[in-house]
């Protein structure tokens, strides 16, 4: 099952790295991006998190991000706490929401990412994002969903390889469109 444009977003209740239990209702009425990542120590995922945290201020005050990882909370906390993200980072160890949102698994996507995104992989590892503990699936592909303030999916983006996410400029454009609606 894939989540399509104009579908109502499904509720998510998961543990967050700040020690709380996140419930999607806590951001009701706000536009946001729901971003599905791979395992917590994935260099591609950590480079994307680094970008999202660094550029978060460009998205406006009324926009947020919800990041989900295919990892247990203890491992996610170990690898993601250092990002000091201004948005929730959640652990979906059992892949409950990955299944509900139709997140794909692909061995070919892993190979393509390693081959075609090698500079990003090397850059991530140079920053210390080394996959020392792989707790989660190696074949999980990323996905991003732009969600309007009324909870409707504006855009669903399913990554074709392990480092393929919705371009930041598209997220920024959407966040600014939403602040005027």
C-alpha positions in Angstrom: 0.0 0.0 0.0 1.2 3.4 -0.9 0.1 6.7 0.6 -1.1 9.0 -2.1 -1.7 12.7 -2.6 -4.8 13.9 -0.8 -5.0 10.9 1.6 -5.6 11.7 5.3 -2.4 11.1 7.3 -2.5 8.2 9.8 -1.8 8.8 13.4 1.6 7.8 14.8 2.3 7.1 18.5 6.0 6.1 19.1 8.8 6.6 21.6 11.0 9.7 20.9 14.6 10.2 21.7 13.8 12.9 24.3 12.2 10.2 26.5 8.6 11.1 25.6 5.9 9.2 23.7 5.1 11.2 20.6 1.5 11.3 19.3 0.7 12.9 16.0 -2.2 14.8 17.6 0.4 17.0 19.4 1.1 18.7 16.0 -2.5 18.9 14.8 -3.2 22.0 12.8 0.5 22.4 11.7 1.9 21.5 8.3 4.8 19.1 8.5 7.1 16.7 6.7 6.9 13.0 7.9 10.2 11.5 7.0 11.0 7.8 7.2 14.7 6.9 7.6 16.7 3.7 7.6 18.5 2.3 10.6 20.0 4.8 13.2 23.7 4.6 12.2 23.1 4.9 8.4 25.5 7.5 7.1 23.0 8.7 4.4 20.3 9.1 7.1 22.6 11.0 9.4 23.7 13.3 6.6 20.1 14.0 5.8 19.3 14.7 9.5 22.4 17.0 9.6 20.9 18.9 6.7 17.4 19.1 8.1 18.7 20.4 11.5 21.1 22.9 10.0 18.4 24.3 7.6 15.4 23.9 9.9 15.1 27.7 10.4 14.5 28.2 6.7 11.1 26.3 7.0 9.3 28.9 9.0 7.8 28.9 12.5 4.6 27.0 11.7 6.3 24.1 10.0 7.8 21.0 11.6 9.3 17.7 10.8 8.7 14.2 12.3 11.5 11.8 11.7 11.0 8.0 12.1 13.8 5.5 12.2 13.8 1.7 11.6 15.7 1.2 14.9 15.1 0.4 18.6 14.9 3.5 20.8 18.2 2.9 22.7 20.2 2.6 19.5 18.4 5.6 17.9 19.1 7.7 21.0 22.8 6.7 20.8 23.1 7.8 17.1 20.6 10.6 16.8 20.8 12.5 20.1 23.9 14.5 18.9 21.9 16.1 16.2 20.0 18.2 18.8 17.1 18.3 16.4 14.3 20.9 17.1 11.8 18.3 15.9 10.8 14.8 17.1 12.9 11.8 16.2 11.0 8.5 16.7 11.8 4.8 16.9 9.6 2.4 15.0 11.5 -0.8 15.9 8.7 -3.1 14.9 8.1 -1.3 11.6 4.4 -0.8 12.4 4.2 2.6 10.6 6.7 1.6 7.9 4.2 -1.1 6.9 1.2 1.3 7.2 2.9 3.9 5.0 4.1 1.4 2.4 7.8 1.9 3.0 9.8 -0.2 0.6 12.7 -2.5 1.0 15.2 -2.9 -1.8 18.6 -4.6 -2.1 19.0 -2.9 -5.5 18.3 0.4 -3.8 21.1 -0.2 -1.3 23.5 -1.1 -4.1 22.5 1.9 -6.2 22.9 4.3 -3.2 26.4 2.9 -2.5 27.5 3.3 -6.1 25.9 6.5 -7.2 26.0 8.4 -3.8 29.5 7.4 -2.8 30.6 11.0 -2.2 27.8 11.4 0.3 28.6 8.1 2.0 32.3 9.1 2.3 31.3 12.6 3.6 29.0 11.0 6.2 31.6 8.6 7.4 34.2 11.4 7.6 31.7 13.3 9.9 31.6 10.2 12.1 28.4 8.6 10.9 29.8 5.1 10.7 27.4 2.2 10.7 28.9 0.4 13.7 25.6 -1.0 15.1 23.1 -1.9 12.4 19.9 -2.4 14.3 17.1 -2.3 11.8 16.9 -3.4 8.2 19.7 -2.6 5.8 17.2 -2.7 2.9 14.7 -0.1 4.1 14.3 2.7 1.6 13.6 6.3 2.8 10.3 8.2 2.2 9.1 11.7 2.8 5.5 13.0 3.0 4.5 16.7 3.0 1.4 17.1 5.0 -1.0 20.1 5.1 -2.3 21.7 8.3 -5.5 19.7 7.9 -3.6 16.4 7.9 -3.8 15.7 4.1 -0.9 14.3 2.2 0.2 17.0 -0.3 3.1 14.9 -1.7 4.4 11.4 -1.1 8.0 10.8 -2.1 9.3 7.2 -2.0 13.1 7.1 -2.3 14.6 5.0 -5.1 17.8 4.3 -3.2 19.2 4.5 0.3 20.0 8.2 0.1 17.1 9.4 -2.0 15.0 12.0 -0.2 12.7 14.8 -1.3 14.9 17.8 -2.2 15.2 20.4 0.6 14.1 23.2 -1.7 10.8 21.4 -2.4 10.2 21.1 1.4 11.1 24.8 1.9 8.7 25.8 -1.0 5.9 23.7 0.6 6.5 25.1 4.1 6.2 28.7 2.8 3.1 28.0 0.7 1.4 26.5 3.8 2.2 29.6 6.0 0.0 31.7 3.7 -3.0 29.3 3.5 
